[in-house]
Amino acid sequence: MSFVNTSFSAGDTAWILVASALVLLMTPGLAFFYGGMVRGKNVLGMLAQNFVTMGIVSVLWITGVYSLAFVGKGSLIGNLHQFGLNHIWQQPTGFETLTIPPLVFVAFQLMFAIITPALITGGTADRLKFGAWTLFSALWLVLVYAPVAHWVFSPSGWLFKLGAEDFAGGTVVHANAGAAALAVILVIGRRRGWPKERMRPHNVPFVLLGAGLLWFGWFGFNAGSALAANTLSAYAFVNTNTATGAALLGWMLTEKIRDGHATTLGAASGAVAGLVAITPACGFVSPMGSIVIGFAAGITCALATGLKNIFKFDDALDVVGVHLVGGILGALLIGLFGTHMINGANGFFYKGGWTLMGHQVVAVVAVATYSFVVTYILAQILNKTIGLRINDDEETLGLDLSQHAETAYETASYGGGARLVSSSDSLSSN
């Protein structure tokens, strides 16, 4: 069978391929965003966890996870009809009218599957074994991400058929990863010294660089989710940028009122909070609605980061406060600001009543609960068998040396900043 189909749109195909590349860039961006916020002895450990996720998910997605997420008519999970991308000339179930080749859709959705487990690493920063993370992320992709993506993104999924709206992953990506991060945090416990010891970011410029890469890549994440180069894609693009700017201002204003000063770290965090909150809503609300969603996200997520101090769970890089809270907030606000003039159903403020809000509540509760429960069980099993957490000596030494025998920065004890220098190396250099 020929894979050449002249009915596909060259413009749509080109745009979604570019969007896929933009979304892939988000994971290295996330690595820098997280890497700058940890202490210097853990920065390579954080980057390594994010980069290995790119490798693991890239292979598993092709060999079966894509098929489980998007192929088949089951309401809870797909099937393995396209295992190894067999029958790839067939469009995914419910997407038969797509104007892009099926393989392009596979590539685009792969990038979402990569960044979702990577988000979890921010919550568990400074204390997770590298080997344990690789196994956990592989199992989590199959047991949690695949079914949740099927529920929400696949037209066969029960939440999709219910009428729940999630344009680009507020529930599938952000609420899902945030709930999972909370579950793993509760299993592995707090970092040594937390909360008494102040664990400051070691490189705030890295954080700003990462936030900038995320902002840039997010245009592919959200605007690409229209799956075509059209007006809806343009709305998603504009709404993404608008909400992000509004959230940045909202977070910094909250800091100024609460602490007396606004910070660059707050600007970066606010931008990410806005990106998270507008993700589910970007294709369903107007640009004015995106301002409200973004500003609300900046304020709400800034305040939500304090939940870890109240409830004493060590969410190192505020994955719960930003991704779980932000993803839920954005999904719920569709129930207020969604308008059929852009896409989808009308929310409350557009004379749609509370029906859409009810669907959104069901979606966020179902996804967050499923993700938390399954992740908690998975983390407990792995923790009691191979162990998820490094020991005290390794934590004191840092992930970079204990897990990778490397250091990010050159000091008197390390050569070149790339690897640990052994005694034999020192002798040979003399």
Stockholm file with secondary structure:
# STOCKHOLM 1.0

chainA/1-430         MSFVNTSFSAGDTAWILVASALVLLMTPGLAFFYGGMVRGKNVLGMLAQNFVTMGIVSVLWITGVYSLAFVGKGSLIGNLHQFGLNHIWQQPTGFETLTIPPLVFVAFQLMFAIITPALITGGTADRLKFGAWTLFSALWLVLVYAPVAHWVFSPSGWLFKLGAEDFAGGTVVHANAGAAALAVILVIGRRRGWPKERMRPHNVPFVLLGAGLLWFGWFGFNAGSALAANTLSAYAFVNTNTATGAALLGWMLTEKIRDGHATTLGAASGAVAGLVAITPACGFVSPMGSIVIGFAAGITCALATGLKNIFKFDDALDVVGVHLVGGILGALLIGLFGTHMINGANGFFYKGGWTLMGHQVVAVVAVATYSFVVTYILAQILNKTIGLRINDDEETLGLDLSQHAETAYETASYGGGARLVSSSDSLSSN
#=GR chainA/1-430 SS CCCCCTTSCHHHHHHHHHHHHHHHHHHHHHHHHHHHHSCGGGHHHHHHHHHHHHHHHHHHIIIIIHHHHHSSSCSSCCCSTTGGGTTTTSCCTTCTTCSSCHHHHHHHHHHHHHHHHHHHTTTTTTSBCHHHHHHHHHHHIIIIIHHHHHHHHSTTSHHHHHTCCCSSCIIIIIIHHHHHHHHHHHHHCCCTTTTTSCCCCSCHHHHHHHHHHHHHHHHHHHHGGGSSSSHHHHHHHHHHHHHHHHHHHHHHHHHHHHHSSCCHHHHHHHHHHHHHHHTTTTTTSCHHHHHHHHHHHHHHHHHHTTHHHHHTCCCTTCHIIIIIHHHHHHHHHHHHHCCTTTSSCCCGGGTCTTHHHHHHHHHHHHHHHHHHHHHHHHHHHHHHHTCSBCCHHHHHHCHHHHHHSCCSSCBTTBBTTTBCCCHHHHHHHC
#=GC SS_cons         CCCCCTTSCHHHHHHHHHHHHHHHHHHHHHHHHHHHHSCGGGHHHHHHHHHHHHHHHHHHIIIIIHHHHHSSSCSSCCCSTTGGGTTTTSCCTTCTTCSSCHHHHHHHHHHHHHHHHHHHTTTTTTSBCHHHHHHHHHHHIIIIIHHHHHHHHSTTSHHHHHTCCCSSCIIIIIIHHHHHHHHHHHHHCCCTTTTTSCCCCSCHHHHHHHHHHHHHHHHHHHHGGGSSSSHHHHHHHHHHHHHHHHHHHHHHHHHHHHHSSCCHHHHHHHHHHHHHHHTTTTTTSCHHHHHHHHHHHHHHHHHHTTHHHHHTCCCTTCHIIIIIHHHHHHHHHHHHHCCTTTSSCCCGGGTCTTHHHHHHHHHHHHHHHHHHHHHHHHHHHHHHHTCSBCCHHHHHHCHHHHHHSCCSSCBTTBBTTTBCCCHHHHHHHC
//
